[in-house]
Amino acid sequence: QVQLVESGGGLVQAGGSLRLSCAASGRTFRQYNMGWFRQAPGKEREFVGNINWSGTITYYTASVEGRFTISKNNAKNTVYLQMNSLKPEDTAVYYCAAGPLLSRTPTTYNYWGQGTQVTVSS
């Protein structure tokens, strides 16, 4: 069992930066691949990026490539999403998730956090 808690969301102006954290409980955290997803009002939850269990492989959706960076610290049971050059269209609730696959599909992740709101003003 893994419990995930996101933090670090907030209001930021366009062009600014935020770093989201996802703290995990459970001794098996290091075995999981981690994903970041986001959901804007009236839209489906979409893939942002993911990182493999060892932190050596990352993938990103095209719209955030080069602006967002995911990292994983197994010693601290935490995964991070560094977001730079934020745009109003990045506004959403951001979720972290843990699962056995390095996947872009939400249904392949077993554990989810409660989400943290990110709002980017123009």
VENFEN-V585499 format. One line per field, one symbol per residue. ss: DSSP state (@ for helix, = for strand, . for the rest). psi: psi as a letter, one per 40 degrees, with the letter a starting at -180 (. if undefined). A space follows every 10 residues. Layout:
ss->???
psi->???
This chain:
ss->..=====..= ===....=== =====...@@ @.=======. .....===== =......=== .......=== ===....=== ===....@@@ .========. .....@@@.. ==...===== =.
psi->hhhhhiieia hiiheaiihi ihhiiheede eiihihiihi heiihihdii iideeehiii ideehedihh ihgddefiii hhhifiidee hihhiiihie igiehdeehd iiieihhhhh i.
